[in-house]
């Protein structure tokens, strides 16, 4: 059965408020990106344990770590970034999730930005992290995002084919494809479907403004029907960005988040697709 999750820092920095809105919306999973204004990878062990206790008490599970891994230029220190990645693995284990969201690196800042010139380095870095995640039993889900190597359909397929590992999979973000002048459905979906593990839910209008699912150009109703037809049984993680969309996280606020949640749930209910 498909399950709903949310980047709940879109609701509020405060974990208690996040939980309150998730409970009201009958969402029982969270993609943990930040709480108390602190990125998930910068939380202390004590803070991670406190967050897990609060979530456990309300029967909310962590679906994925919404990490910023891979959102650095390729000519920054990879050794330092690997240390941050190792922290992501530790936090994932502490929170009981088997998924970490990551990205595929910005171009180097000190050389030409033709992707051909840095493709192999991006793949090598991701292979190293995939090997470490495989040893930890944690799956990496790559989010397509504007500006990183894996922002276009062709580059996403290149990464997935080149790494070719069940611990490196695709997180489909239709709105992000639109922002890169790519067609999310059917083109992107069909291309990445063999590796599809996760789906992020936001939409964008032709003028570039963010919208709730079904009110933009991402063809959410058609995509949902195709996902169901093809037997998708993973997470739908709400990441609506309705009030602000920044480089490292977006924000909606409680009211707009509720609108995004109800729009998605309305689409699922209309087609009779049961969810948890």
ROTIFI-105198 format. One record per residue (C-alpha): residue number from 1; x, z, y. Coordinates in nm, 3 decimals. Layout:
N
NUM;X;Z;Y
...
END
This chain:
276
1;0.000;0.000;0.000
2;0.125;-0.079;0.349
3;0.209;0.217;0.571
4;0.203;0.265;0.947
5;0.496;0.413;1.135
6;0.597;0.438;1.499
7;0.892;0.460;1.731
8;0.732;0.775;1.862
9;0.969;0.819;2.155
10;0.752;0.544;2.305
11;0.492;0.822;2.343
12;0.704;1.096;2.498
13;1.053;1.246;2.476
14;0.891;1.565;2.347
15;0.860;1.586;1.969
16;0.549;1.804;1.981
17;0.368;1.548;2.196
18;0.485;1.269;1.970
19;0.342;1.453;1.670
20;0.012;1.525;1.847
21;-0.050;1.158;1.925
22;0.061;1.043;1.579
23;-0.183;1.289;1.422
24;-0.466;1.167;1.646
25;-0.388;0.808;1.546
26;-0.361;0.895;1.174
27;-0.002;0.773;1.158
28;0.199;0.967;0.901
29;0.547;0.817;0.942
30;0.797;0.794;1.224
31;1.090;0.565;1.305
32;1.316;0.826;1.459
33;1.507;0.680;1.755
34;1.523;0.973;1.996
35;1.370;1.313;2.059
36;1.409;1.552;2.351
37;1.578;1.264;2.534
38;1.863;1.257;2.279
39;1.947;0.957;2.062
40;1.899;1.029;1.694
41;2.272;0.987;1.623
42;2.363;1.240;1.893
43;2.141;1.518;1.759
44;2.326;1.818;1.617
45;2.267;1.916;1.256
46;2.061;2.208;1.386
47;1.844;1.975;1.594
48;1.797;1.738;1.300
49;1.689;2.029;1.080
50;1.451;2.157;1.348
51;1.295;1.812;1.384
52;1.254;1.776;1.009
53;1.087;2.116;0.983
54;0.838;2.027;1.257
55;0.761;1.691;1.095
56;0.729;1.844;0.748
57;0.485;2.105;0.878
58;0.260;1.824;1.003
59;0.314;1.609;0.691
60;0.488;1.332;0.884
61;0.772;1.157;0.704
62;1.065;0.969;0.853
63;1.028;0.603;0.760
64;1.357;0.490;0.914
65;1.638;0.587;1.145
66;1.598;0.371;1.456
67;1.969;0.362;1.521
68;2.159;0.169;1.791
69;2.424;0.066;1.538
70;2.548;-0.287;1.605
71;2.442;-0.280;1.970
72;2.798;-0.294;2.099
73;3.030;-0.584;2.186
74;3.242;-0.711;1.898
75;3.564;-0.636;2.084
76;3.485;-0.265;2.114
77;3.649;-0.026;1.866
78;3.503;-0.090;1.522
79;3.665;0.225;1.384
80;3.481;0.435;1.640
81;3.159;0.251;1.564
82;3.207;0.310;1.191
83;3.224;0.683;1.263
84;2.891;0.654;1.441
85;2.755;0.458;1.146
86;2.868;0.733;0.909
87;2.671;0.977;1.123
88;2.366;0.754;1.077
89;2.406;0.779;0.700
90;2.430;1.159;0.722
91;2.122;1.184;0.943
92;1.925;0.951;0.716
93;2.001;1.173;0.417
94;1.909;1.488;0.612
95;1.574;1.337;0.712
96;1.495;1.198;0.368
97;1.473;0.829;0.458
98;1.627;0.533;0.280
99;1.623;0.297;0.581
100;1.846;0.255;0.885
101;1.762;-0.004;1.150
102;2.066;-0.182;1.297
103;2.175;-0.489;1.495
104;2.441;-0.758;1.458
105;2.664;-0.703;1.763
106;2.690;-0.848;2.111
107;2.947;-1.121;2.177
108;3.300;-1.009;2.266
109;3.339;-0.939;2.634
110;3.689;-1.087;2.656
111;3.650;-1.433;2.503
112;3.422;-1.737;2.487
113;3.067;-1.654;2.383
114;3.008;-1.949;2.149
115;2.865;-1.779;1.837
116;3.091;-1.991;1.616
117;3.390;-1.804;1.757
118;3.267;-1.457;1.660
119;3.033;-1.523;1.366
120;3.284;-1.424;1.098
121;3.378;-1.099;1.268
122;3.011;-0.997;1.296
123;2.959;-1.072;0.927
124;3.272;-0.880;0.827
125;3.159;-0.572;1.020
126;2.812;-0.586;0.866
127;2.957;-0.632;0.516
128;3.167;-0.318;0.562
129;2.865;-0.117;0.673
130;2.653;-0.261;0.392
131;2.911;-0.151;0.135
132;2.898;0.202;0.275
133;2.519;0.204;0.283
134;2.506;0.078;-0.075
135;2.726;0.368;-0.184
136;2.487;0.605;-0.006
137;2.173;0.440;-0.149
138;2.040;0.355;0.196
139;1.904;0.014;0.298
140;2.005;-0.143;0.629
141;1.729;-0.339;0.802
142;1.853;-0.588;1.061
143;1.639;-0.629;1.369
144;1.648;-0.965;1.542
145;1.704;-0.898;1.913
146;1.796;-1.109;2.211
147;2.167;-1.126;2.285
148;2.310;-1.016;1.950
149;2.447;-1.260;1.692
150;2.130;-1.243;1.483
151;1.885;-1.327;1.758
152;1.773;-1.674;1.645
153;1.607;-1.772;1.320
154;1.910;-1.972;1.207
155;2.152;-1.686;1.276
156;1.931;-1.432;1.098
157;1.921;-1.653;0.789
158;2.298;-1.702;0.816
159;2.354;-1.326;0.811
160;2.113;-1.262;0.525
161;2.253;-1.544;0.312
162;2.617;-1.462;0.387
163;2.592;-1.089;0.318
164;2.357;-1.144;0.023
165;2.301;-0.780;-0.064
166;1.984;-0.587;-0.145
167;2.107;-0.313;0.089
168;2.104;-0.554;0.387
169;1.755;-0.677;0.461
170;1.542;-0.816;0.743
171;1.323;-0.627;0.988
172;1.093;-0.889;1.137
173;1.021;-0.844;1.510
174;0.795;-1.133;1.616
175;0.801;-1.047;1.988
176;1.181;-1.047;1.993
177;1.182;-1.397;1.846
178;0.947;-1.510;2.121
179;1.186;-1.372;2.381
180;1.457;-1.594;2.230
181;1.235;-1.906;2.247
182;1.183;-1.895;1.871
183;0.849;-1.935;1.692
184;0.777;-1.609;1.506
185;0.498;-1.745;1.289
186;0.516;-1.950;1.083
187;0.880;-2.048;1.146
188;1.064;-1.714;1.158
189;0.845;-1.551;0.897
190;0.893;-1.827;0.642
191;1.268;-1.834;0.705
192;1.333;-1.461;0.656
193;1.057;-1.383;0.406
194;1.293;-1.383;0.103
195;1.475;-1.086;0.259
196;1.185;-0.920;0.440
197;1.179;-0.541;0.413
198;1.028;-0.412;0.738
199;0.802;-0.525;1.024
200;0.809;-0.414;1.389
201;0.484;-0.442;1.581
202;0.475;-0.559;1.940
203;0.351;-0.874;2.109
204;0.444;-1.072;2.419
205;0.242;-1.308;2.637
206;0.367;-1.652;2.741
207;0.462;-1.510;3.082
208;0.696;-1.259;2.914
209;0.487;-0.945;2.960
210;0.446;-0.718;2.658
211;0.102;-0.685;2.497
212;-0.070;-0.509;2.211
213;-0.068;-0.693;1.879
214;-0.309;-0.985;1.888
215;-0.312;-1.028;2.267
216;0.016;-1.219;2.296
217;0.171;-1.532;2.150
218;0.306;-1.386;1.822
219;0.004;-1.496;1.613
220;-0.045;-1.148;1.469
221;-0.376;-1.219;1.292
222;-0.228;-1.519;1.111
223;0.094;-1.332;1.035
224;-0.093;-1.036;0.889
225;-0.300;-1.260;0.664
226;0.017;-1.433;0.541
227;0.195;-1.103;0.482
228;-0.098;-0.982;0.276
229;-0.115;-1.309;0.085
230;0.255;-1.285;0.003
231;0.225;-0.925;-0.121
232;0.402;-0.737;0.157
233;0.382;-0.362;0.089
234;0.624;-0.209;0.338
235;0.603;-0.045;0.681
236;0.449;-0.167;1.004
237;0.636;0.021;1.277
238;0.474;0.026;1.621
239;0.726;-0.040;1.897
240;0.500;-0.165;2.178
241;0.721;-0.130;2.492
242;0.406;-0.150;2.707
243;0.535;0.046;3.008
244;0.908;-0.033;2.996
245;1.150;-0.229;2.779
246;1.513;-0.122;2.806
247;1.830;-0.223;2.628
248;1.827;0.078;2.397
249;1.464;0.182;2.384
250;1.121;0.110;2.529
251;0.842;0.332;2.652
252;0.464;0.316;2.653
253;0.332;0.666;2.721
254;0.050;0.831;2.525
255;-0.241;0.620;2.653
256;-0.076;0.282;2.614
257;0.066;0.380;2.277
258;-0.284;0.467;2.159
259;-0.398;0.122;2.273
260;-0.121;-0.042;2.070
261;-0.202;0.169;1.765
262;-0.573;0.096;1.783
263;-0.511;-0.277;1.831
264;-0.301;-0.295;1.513
265;-0.537;-0.078;1.313
266;-0.831;-0.287;1.437
267;-0.666;-0.605;1.309
268;-0.598;-0.446;0.970
269;-0.951;-0.308;0.943
270;-1.105;-0.641;1.039
271;-0.931;-0.811;0.748
272;-0.998;-0.521;0.511
273;-0.631;-0.445;0.447
274;-0.604;-0.080;0.347
275;-0.317;0.120;0.487
276;-0.180;0.472;0.489
END
